[in-house]
Amino acid sequence: MTTEASETTASVASPLRWVGGKRWLIPKLRKLVGETEIAAYHEPFLGGASVFLALGPFSKAHLSDTNVELISAFEAIRDYPTRVANKARAYARDEETYYKVRASIPGGLIESAARFLYLNHTSFNGIYRVNLAGTYNVPFGGERIAHIPTAEQLRAVASRLEQATLKADDFAKCIDRVGAGDLVFLDPPYTVAHNENGFVKYNQRLFSFEDQRRLSKLVDEIKERDAHYILANAAHDSIVELFDKGDSVIKTSRRNSVGGANAIRGSAKELLFTNLETAG
Ligand SMILES: C[S@@+](CC[C@H](N)C(=O)[O-])C[C@H]1O[C@@H](n2cnc3c(N)ncnc32)[C@H](O)[C@@H]1O
């Protein structure tokens, strides 16, 4: 039940810092979607939700991610935005408090979300990482001024989430809800074949090249249902080969920054695969 949400039609910023976040890609995605009528929107690698929040509002949306803490934080933001913001902003943004909050075991949905939001904004680069026991173990981000979203900002997010379902689930499950005329935005962790590192670690689970193969099957199923897809992925031969569906492939690049002004590590190439009509 959402009682605290405020109405807005303007673009809404993500309440989180998220590795692999696609805020930088939004102008391109907006152009790509253009005036396409979308029956329902799906985002099964939700992360910080920056794309859903920027492209919406949608009359119906299905959002999921395997990160259970992330999904329950969004549920709490949807239902209690003011209480979550007030609690998260009440913690002091210093090293001592950071480690105290990190070591704490939150009591309920609102406290868990406030802790998640606080740690996300005060930790090192906003990375989400847990140890084998499932305990968040990212160090303090240093004495920079962390901006934790205000109650007003979270109410804008909550308003967008009103028409959305949220699920902690593997991406492949999203197909059960996909119908004709829907749009599925896919933003997996990037993994390529024959790479020394071979995988990207998110949460306690690896996103392997086998997962990329499962994702390729999902794209086929989306197409069979006469739905649209946009897939962001690494610009690598193994990926191009796997996702060659006879659709459009668009090159994009960004400054590869995980966060923080000193973390810029040059330019990375990425690809967008889509069956939406592309101009030119
Ligand atoms: C690149 S991030 C998405 C970033 C998001 N587009 C944004 O702008 O913030 C990839 C996300 O996929 C999630 N993930 C990893 N493996 C998954 C799986 N098998 N099914 C669903 N989500 C998964 C991670 O938890 C992470 O949040």
The ligand as an ORCA input file, in Angstrom:
! r2SCAN-3c Opt
* xyz 0 1
  C      24.826     -4.121    -14.373
  S      23.806     -4.323    -12.952
  C      22.303     -3.502    -13.435
  C      22.428     -2.004    -13.313
  C      21.152     -1.214    -13.588
  N      20.773     -1.277    -14.995
  C      21.316      0.235    -13.183
  O      21.253      1.154    -14.022
  O      21.567      0.467    -11.985
  C      23.440     -6.028    -13.008
  C      22.479     -6.526    -11.916
  O      22.184     -7.895    -12.198
  C      21.951     -8.574    -10.968
  N      22.095    -10.030    -11.245
  C      23.209    -10.807    -11.280
  N      22.917    -12.073    -11.636
  C      21.568    -12.114    -11.838
  C      20.653    -13.135    -12.255
  N      21.067    -14.382    -12.511
  N      19.335    -12.810    -12.384
  C      18.907    -11.543    -12.115
  N      19.730    -10.530    -11.716
  C      21.043    -10.809    -11.582
  C      22.959     -7.967     -9.999
  O      22.507     -8.122     -8.652
  C      22.994     -6.495    -10.477
  O      22.142     -5.680     -9.692
*
